């Protein structure tokens, strides 16, 4: 293993005593001991070629995987395949590989495995699954921040939209274009520049697209998760606030925005630590695209102005400054308060009172208590965050009404709002039993910063669930299915099971259960939460106790992707997720601005939904999920709502046929044509790619129940015999499906495809197991058989049509002959003349 490149192919130069000298590809000289040399694997030529599919390598190990990806990346081939799992490296540049011709190349009848690996291939597999199968389809895009998840999701959307348009099937007119337009809105209000990514999604989303049986798009619903609302009030060094802030202020002189009286960026306290520009992002162009998207999605100019006014009001609230006088807070300057009242269309006097006073209800008595400076600042920032959070949710609700039929729109508007730190926005759409769903999941990757708070804990919990689902789908099902069928793999391959980590965080009596419990305790604090957690799980191998735990609000977790230390300051306050001032809520609800009232309605609807239903959910759904916890029943906390939404999401993902895109960030500097091998290796290992390679290589990539195998592939044998004008020796319809399947396999390996060999098929107790090369050959033959059947049907039908036409025209021909004989000279109607 090399210090920088991790693994490099080398040529052995000489062995001198106990030391060996090797030379790498680029002339580097590497020395190692004879013992280390003996432990190295010999490089095969195929491992140096940069093959499309890792599973096609004869020998697969960590070094071959890493070098294949490195070789392809150097050739600007950013996609590599592991069977049907796609590895996608962020090129940090625009590559000419997304043309319309390229898209059409992946929209035909070919299997995507017959084409070079591409993000369009994943889209092709999903659409083909909708067309041929009875199950819904889900595309899970995962990877760390900056790995290219958002761009991958956009490319998949563009593929689906083009395929639907080209298909011409009946659907909701124009919905494909509207779905694409939502990207501009979501990126403006939900994306920001971070140190890892200039266009980082600070929320997760699930797109649920609904299709008719003919694959006409009938609608789409967007669900959001975990909007990073803390970014509204402050940003880390080298980062920027949400894109909409910069876009809005850069366009402040436009006719639409002049009435808002916006100031330059440096005059807003919330943005004084923000970077002014994000490399590669044109704020003026993006704002123009945003306005176009709003118009296409049915937002009037008046509504757009109200939306921008609320954003400006949030920024202006940040300019409220307080001074202390006799242990109470006073406004330093009333000008920002008046301006915020104008932008939010509320009475500035009442808004100021909400910032400085708090009502205390004791029985039937109501008293007002002045706030201290720190408390007033907390109310100001809490109000700003809540306003932005529910504006974002309202935007998603409103877009959902434009992406569905009228009936579904009404349902979506009436559905409970879920949200950024709570649940996602419900789709609310009634689904016909014949409709087919395609979901695309783009959620924040695993995060580990210098300071990690509750937001990072929930993001990492969602990634733990996704990893567990990936393990279940790829590893557990592979191994368990083989074991149940009595099939033995050629090598024993284990997998990293993170179920214990999910149970620690999300199971009964786990971290989030304890956090919910502490929220209800009268004297609880962040310190009491940590103390209770450490007492209850001190011996858990995934929990890391600080060296000096007394009076320390920290704990660590060994996640599947590495160790993370969490700073628990503010955990209880964030989990309580209360609106900072009930008076402010009432004031905003009485705003003269319709959009402002609608935003508050979203908040009130969510509160009613939380009070009217029990969460009863702590797991992520699917196999291995922890049981629901009694402690979280009827809980209204932010984490309880998030766990409910996460369970709903994982139920959808687990119930569908899944397609995986593993996005990889090649370097930390966000520059093209640079691959940091150690960083890539970690992501490949953490994503379970290497284990997937080993299992696919050692096992059988396809397995079908006996009856399904016979129904799918018997046409190959019969059509082959018919095409060669031979009597098929295949005798199906025997005593059982097992005998038919066994006879069909024998026929394949002895008569039709002798090159496959008996080892290409294994008969399990209820299924036929096939290696990938056998599946490819059978599928190709099946396609040819179907084409031959189609040609036969067309020939028979055309012959029938021509015979029917001839019969209809025969009486007319006789009339014509009779007329010629009567009225024309003989030379015109003689038999010889008529025949000519």
N, C-alpha and C positions, 0 to 999 in steps of 0.2 A: 504494500500500500504506500503510495506516494504522499508526501506531506501536503502538496497543493492539489495535484490532479487525482488523488486517491488511488486510482488504478490506471496504469498505462501498459500497453503492449510493448514488450521489449524483446530484443534479440540477444541471446547469450553469446558473449564475446569469448570469455575464458573462465576457467576455474583454477584459481591459484591457491593451493592448500585448502584452507577452510573458508575462503572468500570467493564470491562469484562476481564477475563484472558483466553488466548488461547495458545495452544501448537502446534508448527509447526512439520513437518515430522521428522526433525532431533533433536528434543528435545528443540528447541528454544522456549522461553516463550515470548509471545507478549501480551501487554496490550493496551486496547483501551477503549474509552468511550462507553456507552450503545447506544448513538446516532449513532456513527460510526459503531457499530456492526449491528444495524438495517439496515444500508445501504449496507451491504455486501451480496453477493449472496451465497446461499447454494451450497456447492460443491457436484456434482454428481459423482458417481463411474466412469462413462465413461470418465470424464474429467481427471482422474488420470492415465488412462491406456496408454496414449501416442498413440492415434489412428493414422492410416495412413492418413486419410482425415479429415481435420478440419470440413468440411461440414457435416460429419456424426455425429457430436456432436448434442445432442438434444438441448442444450443451448450453445450459443457461445457468449463469451465476451472477453475482453482484457485479463483477468486473465486466462481463459481456453486456449486461444490461446498460451499465453506465456508459461504456464506450460506444455502444450502438447509438444511444441518444446524443452523445457528444458529436459523433461523426455526422449524424443527420442534421444537427443544429448548425454545424459549420457549413453545410450545404444549403442552409435556409429551409430545411425540411423540418418544420417545427412540430409536426405530428408524427407520433409513433404508436403502433397498435400492440396491445396485449390481448390477443383474441378479439373480443368486441369491446374491450376497455380502451379508451383513447387517452394517450398521454399528450398534453398540449403544453409547449414551452412558450412563454411570452417573448416575442422577438424584439419588443421595444422599438419597433419600426413598422412602417406600412409595407407589406409584401404583396406582389401582384398575383395572389392565389385565390382571390375571391370574386373573380369576374362572373358575368352571367353565363358564359360558356362553361366555366368550371362548375357552376351550380347545376346547369342542365345535365352535365356529365354524371352527376350523382342523383338525378331525378328519374333515371330510366329504370328498366327492369333488372339490371344487373345487381348481384349481391355486392354489398359494400366491401366485402372481403376480396373481391376481384379487382378493386380499384385501390389506388394509393390511399393511405390513411389521411383523413381530413375531417374537420368538424361537420362538413356537409354529410359525411358518411353516417355519423350518429343520427342526424336528422332523417336521413334516408331509412335507416333501420327502424326508427320510431314510427315514421309514417307507414312503412311497410307492415309493421306490427299492427297498426290500426286497421289497415286494409285487410289483412289476412286473419288476424287473431280475434279472440273474444274478450281479451283483457285490455284494460287501459294501459297507457304507456307513460313512463316517467323518465326524465333525463336529469341526473344528479350531477351538478357541476360543483366541484370542491377544489380547495387549494388555499394557500395562505394569501394575505393581502398583497396585491401587486402581481399575482400569478396570471391574471387575464380572465377571471371568471366572468366579469361583466361583458367584456367584448365577445367571449364565447357564447353567452346567452343571446346577445344581439345578433350574432351571425346565425345562430339556430333559428331565431325568430324570422330573420330575413329569408332563410331557406324555406321555412314552413309557409310563409306568406306567398312566395313565388310559386311553390308547388301547388298551393291551393288555387291561385289565380290560373295557372297553366291547366289545371285539371278541369276547370269550368263547372265543377259540381255546384248544385244549388246550396246556397248558404245565405247568411246575412250580408247584404251588399256592402262592400267597402270596409268590413270589419277588420280585414287583414291590415289595411293601411292604418287604421286607427290604433291597432295593437302596436304597430311599429312607432307611431307617434308618441305613445305613452313613454317611450324611452327618454325623450327630451324632458318631459315633466319630472320623471322619477330621478333622472340624473341631476337636474337643476336643484331640486329640493332635498335629495337624499345622498348626493355624492359630494366629496370634498377632497382636497389635496392633503395627503399625509406624507410622512417621511419615506414610506414604502411605495406609494402609488400616487401619481398626480390626479387620477380620476377614480378614487377609491369609493366603492359603495359603502356607506355607513349604515346600511340596513340590509336585511335579507328579504328576498321576495320569492313567491311561488306563483307562477303563471299557470292557470288552469284553463286550457283551451278546449272547447267542445266542438265536436265534428259530427256531421251526419254520417250515415253508413256509406255514402258516396264520397266522403271526405270533403264536403263543403263546410267551411267554418261557420258555426252557429253562434259563437260568442267566446268571450274570454273574461276571466275574473282574476284580479290581482290581489294577493295577500301579502302584507308586509310584516316584517319581524324586526324588533330590536333597533329602532332608529336611535342613533347616538345623539340624544338631545343635549348632552353636556357640551357638545361642540358649539351650541348656540352662544354660550356666554364666554367661552375661552377656548384657546387652541394652544397646543404644544409648540415649542420653537420649531420653525421650519415647516409648519403646517398652515392650513387655511380653513376658514369657515366654510359652510355650505356654499356651493357654487352660486346659488341664487343671490346671495348677498353681494358678491362682486359683480355679477351680471346686472343686477338692479342699479347699483351705484354707478357703474360705468355708463349706463344708458339713462342717467337721471335727466339729461337735457332733451330727451325725446319728447314729442308732443304729448304722448299718453301719460308720461310721468311728471310733467312739469308742475302739475297741481299738488304733487306730494311734497314739494320743497325739500328734496333729498340733498344731503351734504356729501362732501368727499369722504372716502373711507376712513381717513385718519381722524375724523371728528366723531367717530362712534367708539365708545369705550369697549364694547364687545369685540371690536375688530382691530384694536390697537396692537394685539400680539399676532395678528394674522398676516400671512404673506400676501403681497398685493396681487401677484400673478402666479398662475400655475403653468409651467412649461408644457407646450403642446396643446393648450386650451385657449381658444379665442373667445373671450367673454362676450364680445359684441355679436359675433356670429351665433354663439349658443343662445343668446337672448332672443335673437331674431327667430331661431328655430323653435324656441320655447313659445313665442307668441303665435307662430304658425301652428304649432301642435295644439295649443289652447283653442284656437279657432276651429281646427279640424275636429276637435273633440267636443265641440258644442259650447264652449265658454264664450259668453258675449264680451264685448269690450268693457262693459260696466263691471262684469264679474272679474275680469282680469285686473282692472284697476283696484277693485276691492281686495283681491288677493295680494297685490303688491303693497297696498296700503297697510295690510296686517303685518307683512314682513317688515315694512319700514317702521311700523309701530313697535314691533319687537326690538329692533335695533335702537329705537329712541328710548325705550324703557331702560336700556342699559346705561343711558347717560344720567339717570337719576342719581344724585349724590346726597349723602346724609351726614349731618353733624350731630354730635352728642350734646345735649343740654339737660342737666339734672337727671342723668340716667335714662334719658329718652331720646328718640331720634327725631330730628327736624330736617326738612328739605333745605338743601343749600341754595338751590336755585329753582324757581318754579317754571322757568322757560321750557325745559325738556318735558315736564309734566303736562303743560298746556299743549305742547306739540304732540305728545303721545295720545292725549285725549282726542285731539282733532283727527289723528290718523286712525284711531280705533272707534271713532264716533261715539264716545262716551263723555260724561261730564268730568272734566279734569279735577274738580273739587272732590267728588266722590272717589275718583281713582286715587287721589293723594291720600284720602282718609284710609283707604284699604291698605296703603303702604305703611301707614304710621300707627294704626290702631288695630286691635284684635278684640273680637267679641268673645266673652266667656259666659257660657250658659250654665247656671247652677239651679237645677229644678225649673221653677217658673221665672227666676230672676235672670236678667241679661245685663251684664256690665261690660264696659269697654276698658281695655288696658292698653296703655301706650307701649309701643315696641322699642327695644333697644336698637342701636345702629346695626349690629350683626343680624338681628332678627328682621329688620326692615330690608337689608340687602338680600337675605334669604327669600323673603316674600317677592321682591323684585325679580330675582333670577328665576325663582320657581314659576312665577307667572309667565315670564318670557319663554321658558322651556315648554310649559304646558301649552301655551298658545301655538308655538311652532309645531309641537308634536301633533296636536289635534287638527291643525290646518293641513298637515301632511296626510293625516288619515282621511279628512274630508275630501281632499283632492283624489285620493284613491277611490273612495266611495263614488264620487261624482264620475270619475272615468269609468268605473265598472258599469254605471248605468248606460254609458254610451257603447259599451262593448257587448251588449246582450240584447235580446228581444225585449219588447215592451213589458211582457209579463215578468221576465227575469229582472228587468230593471226595477220594477216596483218591489220585487222581493229583496233585491240587493239594497235598495234605499231603506227598507224597513228592517234589515238585518242588524243585529247588534254590532257595534263597531268594536274591533279589536285593535291592538295597536303596537306601538313601537317597543315598549317594554312589557306590554301585555301580549294579548293574542294578535293574530293577524286579522285583517279585514275579511269577514266571511263572504263567500261567493253568493250565497242566498239564492242561487239559481236552481230552478227545478230541472232535473235531468230525466230525459226519456230513457227507457230501458234500452233503446236501440242506439242512443247516442254514445259516442266514444270520446274519451278524454285523453289529452296529452298534457302532462305537467312538466314544467321546466323549473328546477330549483336552483336559485343563485343566492347563496347565503354566505355571510362573512366567514372567512377561514379561521383557523386556529390563531389565537392572538396571545402574545406574551410581550409586555412592555416593561419599562422601568417601574411603572406604577400600574397595577392591575386592580380594577374595582369590580363592582357587581356586574357591570356591563360585560366585561371580559369573562367573568365566570359563566354567565348565561350563554354567551357566544361559544365558549369552549364546551359547555354542556351540550349544545346543539350539535357541535362537531363530534363529540363523543357518541351521541346517538347515531349520527350518520355513519361513523366508522363502525359501530356495532352492527348497523344494518348492512353495511358493506361486507363485514365479516360473515354475517349470517347468509347473505346472498351468494357470495363468491366462495367462501371457505367452508362454512358449516354445511351448506346444502350439498356441496361437492363431496365432502368426506362422509357425511351422514348417509347420503344417497348410495354411495358405493358400499358402505358397511351394510345397509339394509338389504341391498341386492346381492350381497355375497361376492362383490367384486373387489379385488385387492389391487391397490396402486403399486406401481413399480418401486416407489420410494416413499418413505414416511415423511410427510411434510406437515409441520405444525403451523399454527397461525397465532398471532397475538390477540388474545381475548381481552377486551377492555370492559367486559360486563361488570367486573368488581368496581371499576371506577364510576360507571354509570350508577350502580347501586349506592355507592358512597354519596354521590352528589344528589341523586334523584329518587332514591329508594325510601322505604319506610324508615323513619328516624334518621334520615341522612342530613346533609348540610342544609338543603333548602327547607326541609321540614323543621329543623331547629330554628332557622331564620324566621319562618312564618310564626312559629310559636313565640319567639322573643318579641315580635311586633305587638302581640296582644298583652305582654306583661307590663304592669304599671311602671316598674323601675328598671326596665331593661335598657341596655346600652350595647354599643358595638363590642365593648370589652366583655360583657356578660355572655354575649353570643359566642365569642371566640372561646371563652373559658368552658362553656357548656359543650361546644363542639370538640375541643381537645379532650375533655373528660370522657365523652361518649365514644370516641373513636381513636383513642390514643394508640391502640395496637394495630390499627389498619395500615397495611403496607403502602397504600396510596396516599395517606395523609402524612404531611411533613410538619412536625412541631418545631416552632422557633427555638433556638438555643436558650434564649431568655424569654420564656413564655409569660412570666408574671407581668401584668400590666401592658401586654403587647397585643395589639389588634392586627395580628398577621397570622396567616396559615398558608401552607403550601400543598399542592396537589401534584402527584405524578400522573400527568395525562398521557394518553397514547402518543402524543407528539412531543412530550418532554415535560420538564418540571416548571411550574408556574407558582409564584408567590403572590398572594392576594392581600392587598391593603384594605382592611375592613372598615376604615373610617367612612361613615355615611351609609353603611349597608342598611341599617334599620330604617333610616329616613327614606332612602330610595325605594325600599321594599314596601313601605307604607303607601307610597305613591298617592298622597293626598293633594288635593288642590290647595295651594298656599293660603287662599283666602276665600271663604264662602261668599263674603260681600262682593269681592271682585268677580266671582263667578256670576252672581246675580246681576251685577252691573254690566258685564259683557253680554249676558243673555238679553239684556234690554237695549243693546246697541241699535242705533238707527241704520246700521249697515247689514243687509240681508246675509251676506256671506259670513259675517262675524257671528250672527245668531245661529246660522247653520253649523258653524264650527263648534259652538258651545253645545248644540243639540247632540253632536256626536259624543261629546264627553258625558252628557247626562244619560244618553242611551247606554253607554258602556257601564256607567255606575248602576243603572237599573238592572242590566244584564248580570253584573257581578253579584248584586244583592239578591237576584231572583233564582240563581242556579248554583249548585255546588260544583266546585271544580272537580273534585274526585279524581284527579289525574296527577300522576307524578312521573309516569314513564313516557317512553317515546313510541310505544306501539311495537308490534312485531314480536318476533321470537326473542326471548331473553330480556324483555323489558321488565323493570321492577313493578311490583304490584301497586295499585293506588293506595294512597296513604289516608288513613282516617283523620289525621291531624289537619289535612288541607281541605277537608270538606267544608263548604261554605266560606272558604277563605277568599278575601277580596284583594290580597296583596298582589304586587306586580309580578313576583315570581310564580305565584299560583296561576295567574292568567297566562303567563308565558308557558308554563308547563302544560296547561290545557291545550294551548295552540300547538305546542310541539308534539304532543300526543296525536292530535288530529292530523298534523302534517305527516308524521311517521306512519300513521295508519294508511294514508293515501299512498305513500311511497311503497310501503310493504305490500299493498294490494295490487300493484301494477308490475308490468314487466319493466325492469330497470335497465337503463343505459348510462354508463359512467364516463365522465370526462374528468380526468385528473389533471388539473392545471398546475404547472411548475414555474416557479420564479427562478430564472437562471442565474441572476446576480443581484446583489443588494444595491448597486449603484444606478439601476434603471437605465443601462446603456446597451445598445445592440451589439451582437456578435461577440459577447463575452459570456462564458459559462464557468461559473464557480462550482467545480466538481463536488466539493464537500457539501455545499448548500443543496445541490440537486440530489445528491445521494440521501441526505437526511429526509428530504421531502418524499423521495421514492419509497424509502423504508417506512416512514410514518404513514404514508398513504396505503400501505399494504400491497404495493405493486409487485414487489419481488416475490412475495408469497403467492400472489395470483399467478405469476409466471410459472413458478415451480409446479403448482397444482395443475394448471392447464397443460403443462408439458408432460407431466407424469401420468395424468389421468386421461379421461375420455371427455372430449369437449361437448358431446351431444349424447343425450339419452332419451329414448322415447318408449312409452308403454307398448307392449306387443301389438295391440290392436292399432294404435296410432301409426306404428312403424309399417304395418302391413298396408293400412289405408293410404299412407303417404307414398310408399315406394313400390307397391305392386305394379303400378302403371309403368314403371321403368322396364320391368321384365316383360310385360305383356306387349308394350309398344315396340320393344326391341325385336321380339319374335315376329310381330306383325310386319315390321319394316323389312325384315330379312326374309319374309315369306316362308317362315318356318313354323312348324307346329310347336308351341311352347311346351316344354317338358315340366313346367311348373304346375303343381297341383295344390291349389289353395282351397280353403273352405273345409278344413279338416275338423278334427275333434275339438281343437282349442286354438285360441289365438297364439299360444306359445308354440304349438307345432307349426302353424302357418309362418310365424316369424322365423323360426329355426330353418324351415324349408327355404324361405326367401333369402336368408343370409347364405345358406349353402349354395343356392343358385347364383348369387352374386359372386362369391369368391371362387367358384369352380367353373362357371360358364361365361358370365358377362364381364367380370372384372377380376381376372386371375392375378393381376399385379397387386391387388390390395392385400391379399394374404389373410389367413384366418385370424391373425393377431389384431386386425383392424376392427373386429367386432367381438364383443363379449356378451353372452347371454346371461342376464341377471335373473332374479326370481320373478320379476314382472316387467323388466325393461330390457331393451337392446342398447348396449353402450357402444358408441362409435368414436373413433379417433377423428381428428379434424380433417385429415386428408381424405378419409373415406366419406365424410359428410359432404365435402366440396365436390367430389366426383359424383355422388348420388344426386345432389341438388342440381348439378349441371345436366345430368342425364334426365332428371325429372322435368327440367325446363324444356329440353328438347322434346320429350314425350308430350308435354302439354301443347307445344307449338305444333307438333304433328297432328294431335287431336283437333286443334283449332282449324288447321288447314283442311282436314277431312270434313269437319262440320261445314266449313265455308264452301267446300266443293260440292257437297251434297245439297246444301241449301241453294246455291246458285244454279245447279242442274235442275232442281225442283222448280225454281222460279222461271227458268227458260222453257221448260216443258209446259208449264202452265200458260206462259205467254203464247207459245206456239199453238196450243189448243184453242186459246181465245181468238187467235188471228186466222185460224184455218177457214172458218166460214167466210170471212171477208175475202180471202184469197180466191175462193171458189166464185164469189160474186164478181170479182174483178175479171177472172177468166171468162165467165159467161158474157160479161159486157163486151169484152174484146172480140169474142167470137161473133157477136151480134152486129157491132157497129164499125169494126175495123177490117181492113183487107186481110186476107188470109195470111199474107206474109208476116203480119205483125203478131198474129196469135197462134202461129204454128208451134208445135211442141218444141222444135229445135230453137225457135226464137225466144220462147218463154224460158227455156232452160238457160240460154245464154244471158 
